[in-house]
Amino acid sequence: MSEDAFNMSVRKFLKEVGVTSQREIEEMVREGRTGGKKLKVRMTLTAEGTDLNHVVDGEIELP
């Protein structure tokens, strides 16, 4: 696989993660399933058959 094809494959995956994650968060907020002014979030990235375990923590300010 070329470096360009690899890069595009990674970007496609990350775009799907971003779009679907945003959709899920927005739906939860619209339905009122949150409390407070901020939503603490965590995204964990793993890859089957590897020791990859990357965690990103953050906060989202709510409307």
DRENDREN-78338 format. One record per atom (N, C-alpha, C): y negated, z, x; residue in one letter; atom name; chain. Coordinates in steps of 0.1 Angstrom, whole numbers, plus 2048, in hexadecimal, padded with zeros to 3 digits. Each point is the difference from the previous one (the first is absolute). Layout:
N
Y  Z  X  a  CA  A
...
END
This chain:
63
80C  800  809  m  N  A
7F4  800  7F7  m  CA  A
7F4  800  809  m  C  A
7F6  7F8  7FD  s  N  A
7F4  7FF  807  s  CA  A
7F7  80C  7FE  s  C  A
7F7  803  809  e  N  A
7F6  80B  7FE  e  CA  A
7F8  7FE  7F4  e  C  A
7FC  7F4  7FD  d  N  A
7F8  7FD  7F4  d  CA  A
808  803  7F3  d  C  A
80C  7FC  800  a  N  A
809  802  7F4  a  CA  A
802  80F  7FE  a  C  A
802  807  80B  f  N  A
802  80F  7FF  f  CA  A
7F3  806  7FA  f  C  A
7F5  7FC  806  n  N  A
7F3  806  7FB  n  CA  A
7FE  7FD  7F2  n  C  A
803  7F4  7FB  m  N  A
7FE  7FD  7F2  m  CA  A
809  808  7F7  m  C  A
80D  802  805  s  N  A
809  808  7F8  s  CA  A
7FC  80E  7FF  s  C  A
7FB  806  80A  v  N  A
7FB  80E  800  v  CA  A
7F4  800  7F6  v  C  A
7F7  7F7  801  r  N  A
7F4  800  7F8  r  CA  A
803  7FF  7F1  r  C  A
80A  7F7  7FD  k  N  A
805  7FE  7F2  k  CA  A
805  80D  7FB  k  C  A
808  807  808  f  N  A
806  80D  7FB  f  CA  A
7F5  80A  7FE  f  C  A
7F6  801  80A  l  N  A
7F6  80A  7FE  l  CA  A
7F7  7FD  7F4  l  C  A
7FD  7F3  7FD  k  N  A
7F8  7FD  7F5  k  CA  A
807  804  7F3  k  C  A
80D  7FE  7FF  e  N  A
808  804  7F4  e  CA  A
7FF  80F  7FF  e  C  A
802  808  80B  v  N  A
7FF  80E  7FF  v  CA  A
7F2  804  7FB  v  C  A
7F6  7FA  806  g  N  A
7F2  804  7FC  g  CA  A
7FD  7FD  7F2  g  C  A
803  7F4  7FB  v  N  A
7FD  7FC  7F2  v  CA  A
808  809  7F6  v  C  A
80D  802  802  t  N  A
808  807  7F7  t  CA  A
7FC  80F  800  t  C  A
7FD  805  80C  s  N  A
7FC  80E  801  s  CA  A
7F3  803  7F9  s  C  A
7F6  7F7  801  q  N  A
7F4  801  7F9  q  CA  A
802  800  7F1  q  C  A
808  7F7  7FC  r  N  A
803  7FF  7F1  r  CA  A
806  80C  7FB  r  C  A
809  806  807  e  N  A
807  80D  7FC  e  CA  A
7F5  80B  7FF  e  C  A
7F8  801  80A  i  N  A
7F6  80B  801  i  CA  A
7F6  7FE  7F4  i  C  A
7FB  7F4  7FE  e  N  A
7F7  7FE  7F5  e  CA  A
806  803  7F3  e  C  A
80C  7FC  7FD  e  N  A
807  803  7F4  e  CA  A
801  80F  7FD  e  C  A
804  807  80B  m  N  A
801  80F  7FF  m  CA  A
7F2  806  7FC  m  C  A
7F6  7FB  806  v  N  A
7F2  806  7FE  v  CA  A
7FC  7FC  7F1  v  C  A
802  7F4  7FC  r  N  A
7FD  7FC  7F3  r  CA  A
807  808  7F5  r  C  A
80C  804  803  e  N  A
808  807  7F6  e  CA  A
7FD  80F  801  e  C  A
7F7  804  809  g  N  A
7FC  80E  801  g  CA  A
80B  809  806  g  C  A
808  7FB  808  r  N  A
80B  808  806  r  CA  A
7FC  806  80D  r  C  A
7F3  803  802  t  N  A
7FB  806  80C  t  CA  A
7F7  80C  7FC  t  C  A
7FE  809  809  g  N  A
7F7  80B  7FE  g  CA  A
7F7  802  80C  g  C  A
7F4  804  7FD  g  N  A
7F6  802  80B  g  CA  A
7F8  7F4  803  g  C  A
7F9  801  80B  k  N  A
7F7  7F5  804  k  CA  A
806  7F7  80B  k  C  A
80B  804  806  k  N  A
806  7F8  80A  k  CA  A
80F  800  7FE  k  C  A
806  7F5  804  l  N  A
80E  7FE  800  l  CA  A
806  800  80E  l  C  A
808  809  803  k  N  A
806  800  80E  k  CA  A
80C  7F7  7FF  k  C  A
800  7F7  80A  v  N  A
80B  7F5  800  v  CA  A
807  800  80D  v  C  A
80C  7FB  800  r  N  A
808  7FE  80D  r  CA  A
808  7F4  7FE  r  C  A
800  7F8  80B  m  N  A
808  7F4  801  m  CA  A
809  801  80B  m  C  A
80D  7FE  7FE  t  N  A
80A  801  80B  t  CA  A
807  7F3  802  t  C  A
800  7FB  80C  l  N  A
806  7F3  803  l  CA  A
80C  803  808  l  C  A
80B  7FB  7FB  t  N  A
80D  801  808  t  CA  A
806  7F2  800  t  C  A
809  7FE  809  a  N  A
807  7F3  801  a  CA  A
80F  802  802  a  C  A
808  7FB  7F7  e  N  A
80E  802  800  e  CA  A
806  7FC  80E  e  C  A
808  809  805  g  N  A
807  7FD  80D  g  CA  A
7F8  803  80C  g  C  A
7F4  806  7FE  t  N  A
7F8  804  80B  t  CA  A
7FB  80F  7FF  t  C  A
7F9  805  80A  d  N  A
7FB  80D  7FF  d  CA  A
7F1  801  7FC  d  C  A
7FB  7F4  7FB  l  N  A
7F3  800  7FB  l  CA  A
7FD  809  7F5  l  C  A
7F6  809  801  n  N  A
7FC  809  7F6  n  CA  A
7F1  803  802  n  C  A
7F8  7F7  7FA  h  N  A
7F1  801  802  h  CA  A
7FA  805  7F3  h  C  A
7F8  80B  801  v  N  A
7FA  806  7F5  v  CA  A
7F1  800  801  v  C  A
7FA  7FB  7F5  v  N  A
7F1  800  7FF  v  CA  A
7FC  809  7F4  v  C  A
7F8  80A  803  d  N  A
7FB  809  7F5  d  CA  A
7F1  7FC  7FE  d  C  A
7FC  802  7F3  g  N  A
7F2  7FE  7FD  g  CA  A
7FC  806  7F3  g  C  A
7F4  7FE  7FD  e  N  A
7FA  805  7F3  e  CA  A
7F8  7F5  7FA  e  C  A
802  7FF  7F2  i  N  A
7F9  7F6  7F9  i  CA  A
7F6  807  7F6  i  C  A
7F4  7FD  801  e  N  A
7F6  806  7F7  e  CA  A
802  7FA  7F2  e  C  A
800  808  7F6  l  N  A
803  7FC  7F2  l  CA  A
7F2  7FE  7F9  l  C  A
800  7F7  7F6  p  N  A
7F4  7FE  7F8  p  CA  A
7FD  80C  7F7  p  C  A
END
